Amino acid sequence: MQDLKRMLDESDWWPRLDAGQRARVLADTVVRDAAAGQVFSARGEAVEGWLGVVEGLVKVSIDAANGRSMTLAGVPAGGWFGEGSVLKDEPRRYDVVALRRSRIAVMPRQTFHWLIDTSPAFSRFLLVQLNERLGHFIAALEHQRLLGPEGRVARCLAQLFNPRLYPSTRSRLRISQSELGLLTGLSRQRVNQALHKLEALGLLRTSYGGVTVMSVERLVAFEG
């Protein structure tokens, strides 16, 4: 519960709720553990609620019948996602996969819709969130089709530093080269080469188990 409360305190929408709304969110939201590589919520399953990464790192992806996979987004600790799926009454259209051991919060669908009905501030937050999410997916499609490996790694890292979607991300992000490979669709070796080039250009600094970003703006602008 303490981990969930800490995450909520860093969420943009939490201070906008009144005491009664906060109490219900805390009472209704559950936190579940996911092992590395585990499909936490599978494509085709009923959507239980809005998801938040309390600890760890997850990816949102689609696997085709021919074995090919496309990552739609990576979500670090502090990020809430899946609001579109909660708003629609249909099965989940993607897999939610833990890239490392993670703890994931689930706010029930009923509580989510209750917040929309009772909190205009939360509704306004969702409009911004959905707009940011749309921009994220448009950019991801651009990266896959137009950018080389260095550009894809740069943009992937920049997206993980989006302050609206992931407010808890600081200048140093705990992420491995293997995890970056899973998010970008590149091999670990190719990610390593891309990081070295970006580091040589002064855009970031690598260290064991993580990356420190020197300029998010330059990462966004980098095309390789």
N, C-alpha and C positions, 0 to 999 in steps of 0.2 A: 504493500500500500504506500509506503514511503517513496518508492521509486516512481509510482504512478503520480503521486502528488507533486514530486519534483518536476516531472515532465509537464504536468498540467500548468504549473506555475510559470513555465517557459513558453507555453502556448499562447498565441496572440488572442485567441477567442476567450480564454479562461477569465481574464479580468473583466470582461464585458458581461459576465453572468452575475445575477444576484445571489444572495446566500442560499436561498431555497433551491435554485437551479444547480448551484455547485454541489449541494448536499445530495441531490438526486443523481447527478453524474457520478459522484464518488461511490454511491451505494450500488448503482446499476452496472458500472463498468468493471469488467473482469480482466485480469492479466494472465496470459498463458505462455508457457515456455515452448520454444521451437528449437530443435537440434539443427546443427549445420547441415544444409542440404535438404531439410524437410520441407515438403509442400504444406504450408500452413493452411492455405485455403485453395482448393482446386477449381479449375475451370469447370463450369457446369453445376457446381454446388449452389445451394441456396445461400444468399447473402445474409449473414447474421447481424452485421452492424458495421459501424465505422471503425477503421483500424488505425492504431497509432503504434509506432515503434518506441517502446520504453527503453530498450537496450538492444544493441546489435545492428544488423544491416540486412535488409531484405531487397529482393528484386521482384518486379511485376513483369511477367513474361508470358508469351504465347508459344506453344510447341505445336508444330504442324505434324500431320500424319507421316510425312516423309522423314521425320527426325530433325528437321531444321527448327531453330528456335530464334525468337526475336525478343529482346529485352525492351520493354516499354519505359521503365523507370527504375531507378535505384532509390531506396528510401532509407536514410540514416536515422539514428536515434533522434527523437524529437519531432519526427514527421508524422502527420496524420494524412491518410489517403483512403481512396475508395468511396468518396462522397457521392460520386456519380452512380456507383453501383447500388448504394443505399437508397438513393432517390428513385431508382427504377425498380419496378417489381418484376425482376427477371433473374435467371441464374447468373452466377459470376462468369465473366467472359475472358478471364485470364487467371493464371496461377500466381499465387503469392508464395515465394520461396525464400527461406532463411539462408543467407549466404554464410553466416556464422551462427553460433549459439545466440539466440535472440529471445527477448521477452516482448510480447505484442499485446497491446490493450485492445479490447473489443467493447465499444459502446453499442448497446443493443439498438436495433433499428427503431423500436418504439421510443426510446429515449432521444435519439437523434431527431426524429420527426417532432417530438414534443418540444425540443429546444427551438426548432424552426418556428413552431406555432406560438411559443411564449416569449421568445427573445428576438426582437428586431435587430439587435446588434449582432447576434449570432448569424442571422440570415444575411446581413450585409457582409459579414466575414466570409460566408460561403460563396457569395457572388465573386469576391476577390479571389478566393481559393480556386474556384472553377475556371476563372479567367487565366490565372497563373498556370493551372494544369493544362489548359488548352494550348497556351503558348509553349509549354514544355514539350508536349507531344508533337506540335508542328516543328519545333526545333530538332527534336530527336529524328524525325523523318528526314529532315534536311541533312543532318549529320551522317546518317546511314548512307545516303545516296550521293552526297557531294564532297564530303571531306575525306582526307587520307587518315592514316592511323594516328598521327600526332594531333591532328585537329579533332578527331573523335575523342581521344583521351582528354584533351584540353576542355572540350565542351562538356563531357561527362562530369569532370571534376567541378566545373563552374556550376552545373545544374545542382550538384549536391550542396552548394553554398547559397542556393536561393533563399534569401532571408524570410520570404513570405511562406514558402512551403516547408522549409527546414530551419526554424529560428534557433535551434539549439546548436547548430554547426558553428564551430569556432574556426580560427585561422588554420589550426592543425586538425586534420581529419584522419581518424584511425581507419585505414583501409589498406589491404594488401594488393600486390600486383595481380595475384590470382583473382581476387574479387573484382578489380578493375577490368580484368579480362572478361569475366562473366557479364559485366555490365555493358561493355563495349563490343563484345563479340570478337575480340582479338585474343591471340595467344599470349601467355604470360611473357614470353620472350619479346614479342612485339610491343607489349605495354612497357616493358623495361627499357627498350630502345627509345620509345616515345617520351618516357619520363626523363631520360637522360638529356634528350634534346630540349625539352621544355625547361629543365633545370639550367642548362647551359645558356638559355635565353633569359634567365632570371625571372621566370614566371612562377616557379615553385622551388621548394627544397624537399628532397626525399630523406627519409630516415627510417630506421627499422620499424616496420609495422604501420607507417603512416606517411602523410604528405602535408607539408605546410605550404599554403598558397600565399604568394607574395602580392598578387594582383588578380582579383576575380575579373575585373574589367578587361585586362589583357588576355586572360584565358577565353573570355567570351568572344573577343575580337580575333583570336588566333585561328587561322585557317590552314596552316601547314604548307 
